[in-house]
Amino acid sequence: MQKTCTQHGITIVPEIDTPGHSLVITQWKPELMQDETPDHLNLSHPHTIPTIKSIWDEVLPWFTSPEVSIGADEYDAALADDYISFVNEMSSYIGAHGNKSIRIWGTYEP
């Protein structure tokens, strides 16, 4: 599919939307849920970031685009410090392990 898209001038930019909009992840690992918010990840849980990194480790080699989207929108403003640390850490990690830059959404980020 990527090859066909590239031939038509289209770049596929994969997205794994975290730390909000992550219901499928919290259904898989409920211990990573942020206090009664089923679609938000608890960034202070010690297994959250390693879990997200392991997902990206699996997915990054599949895509040829120079960037990926980590989502990063509509997260609790009271947790801004954790959120900013998460975005910065994921940017560094994806850059180092996938040689890609990241995109984030601009909707209600803390």
N, C-alpha and C positions, 0 to 999 in steps of 0.2 A: 504494500500500500504506500509506504514512504517513497519508494522509487517512482511509482506512478505520479504521486503528488509532486515530487521534485521536478519531474518532467513537465509539469504544468505550472511551475513557479509557486507551488504551495509548500509551506513548511508545517509539519505537524509538531506542535508544542505540547508535550505531555504535561498533565497536571495531576498531582496528588494533593488535594486540598486539606491542609492542616494549619494550625491546630483546631480551627473550627470546621464545621461541615465534615466531621470525621466519624459519623455514625457507624459506618462499616468497620472501622478499626475498633471502636469501643464495643461493638457487638462481638467482635472476635476476641478482644482482650478488655473485658469490662473494668478491670482494675486500673486501666489508664484513663477512665472517664473523670472529668472535672465535676466535682460536687453536684450531683443531680442534674447535670447538663449533658444529656446523652450524646450530643453530637460535638462536644468539645473535649479535647485532650487535656489532661492534667500535666502541664509542663514541669511541675515540680516532682512528679513521680519518677523514681530513678530508672524505670524501664521505658519511659515514653520516647525520649530522643533516640536511644539505641534501636528501638523498634522502628521508628520512622526512617532512620538511616539504613536499616536492613532492607526495608521496602525499596528505598531508592537504589540500594546496591543491586537489587534484582532487576529493577526497571531501567536504570540509566543506560546499560549497554544496548538496549533495544532501539534507542532513538538516535538519529543522526543530527538533530537540531542542535544549535549552539546554546540553547537555553531551555529551561524547564520552568513550570509554574508550581510554586509550593502553596498557592492559595493565599493563606495568611490574611484573611479578612474576617470581619464581624466577630472579633474575639473580645473578651471582657476587658474593658479599659482599666479596671482595678488591678489587672495582672500585667500591666504594660511592661514592667521590667523583665518578667519571665518571657513575654512575647518578643521583645526586642532581642533578648539573648538568643532565643530560639531562631529567629529570622537570621541573625548574624551567624550563628553556628551552622545552620543549614546552608547558607550561602558559601561559607568557607568549605564545608564538607563536600558539597556538590561540585564546587570548583576544583577541589583537590582530587576527588575520586571519579568525577565524570568529565572534567575539563569543560564544564558548562556554567553559564551564569544563571541566575534565578530571576523570575518575575513574581510579583505579588499583586493581589488585587488592592484597590484603593478605597474599599468600602468599609467604613467604620473601624479601621485598624486603630489600636490604642496609641 
